Structure formats: C-alpha cells, structure tokens
Amino acid sequence: MDLDFKSNKYELFDDWHQNKTKQAFTQKLQQQAQIEKNTPATIIIA
C-alpha cells in the first residue's frame, strides 16, 4: 500500500470512525518507524 494521504483524505481525516484505510496506514507507519528506529543514523560532514 502506498501512503497516499491526498487520495485517502476522506478516510483518514474526515471519517471519524475506524476504517480499513486508517488501520492500513497505521500499520505501515508503525512498520516504517520500527525500521527507522533500528537503522543507525548516518552523519555526513562536508
């Protein structure tokens, strides 16, 4: 699933109920956050 906030605006922000789009976005964002948390930061000094 692509995290396209623009085309999923209604399901994410205007629909106050839990729905499949919100669940999918939440899962994908949590996965991405876990990946980034476990990836060491790279500092580039130019």
C-alpha positions as a Markdown table, in Angstrom:
| # | Residue | x | y | z |
|---|---|---|---|---|
| 1 | Met | 0.0 | 0.0 | 0.0 |
| 2 | Asp | 1.3 | 3.4 | -1.0 |
| 3 | Leu | 0.9 | 6.1 | 1.8 |
| 4 | Asp | -1.0 | 8.5 | -0.4 |
| 5 | Phe | -2.5 | 10.9 | 2.1 |
| 6 | Lys | -4.0 | 13.1 | -0.6 |
| 7 | Ser | -6.2 | 10.5 | -2.3 |
| 8 | Asn | -7.2 | 9.0 | 1.0 |
| 9 | Lys | -8.0 | 12.3 | 2.7 |
| 10 | Tyr | -11.6 | 11.5 | 3.5 |
| 11 | Glu | -10.9 | 8.1 | 5.0 |
| 12 | Leu | -8.1 | 9.4 | 7.1 |
| 13 | Phe | -9.2 | 12.8 | 8.3 |
| 14 | Asp | -12.9 | 13.3 | 7.7 |
| 15 | Asp | -14.3 | 9.9 | 8.6 |
| 16 | Trp | -14.4 | 9.8 | 12.5 |
| 17 | His | -14.8 | 6.0 | 12.6 |
| 18 | Gln | -12.1 | 3.4 | 12.5 |
| 19 | Asn | -11.8 | 2.0 | 9.0 |
| 20 | Lys | -9.6 | -0.2 | 6.9 |
| 21 | Thr | -7.6 | 2.7 | 5.4 |
| 22 | Lys | -6.7 | 4.0 | 8.9 |
| 23 | Gln | -5.7 | 0.6 | 10.0 |
| 24 | Ala | -3.5 | 0.0 | 7.0 |
| 25 | Phe | -1.9 | 3.4 | 7.3 |
| 26 | Thr | -1.3 | 2.9 | 11.0 |
| 27 | Gln | 0.3 | -0.5 | 10.4 |
| 28 | Lys | 2.5 | 0.8 | 7.6 |
| 29 | Leu | 3.6 | 3.8 | 9.5 |
| 30 | Gln | 4.4 | 1.7 | 12.6 |
| 31 | Gln | 6.5 | -0.7 | 10.5 |
| 32 | Gln | 8.4 | 2.3 | 8.9 |
| 33 | Ala | 9.0 | 3.8 | 12.3 |
| 34 | Gln | 10.4 | 0.5 | 13.6 |
| 35 | Ile | 12.7 | 0.2 | 10.6 |
| 36 | Glu | 14.0 | 3.8 | 11.1 |
| 37 | Lys | 14.4 | 3.2 | 14.9 |
| 38 | Asn | 16.6 | 0.2 | 14.2 |
| 39 | Thr | 18.6 | 1.9 | 11.5 |
| 40 | Pro | 21.6 | 3.9 | 12.7 |
| 41 | Ala | 21.7 | 7.5 | 11.6 |
| 42 | Thr | 24.4 | 8.5 | 9.1 |
| 43 | Ile | 26.0 | 11.8 | 9.6 |
| 44 | Ile | 27.7 | 13.4 | 6.6 |
| 45 | Ile | 30.1 | 16.2 | 7.2 |
| 46 | Ala | 31.0 | 18.0 | 4.0 |
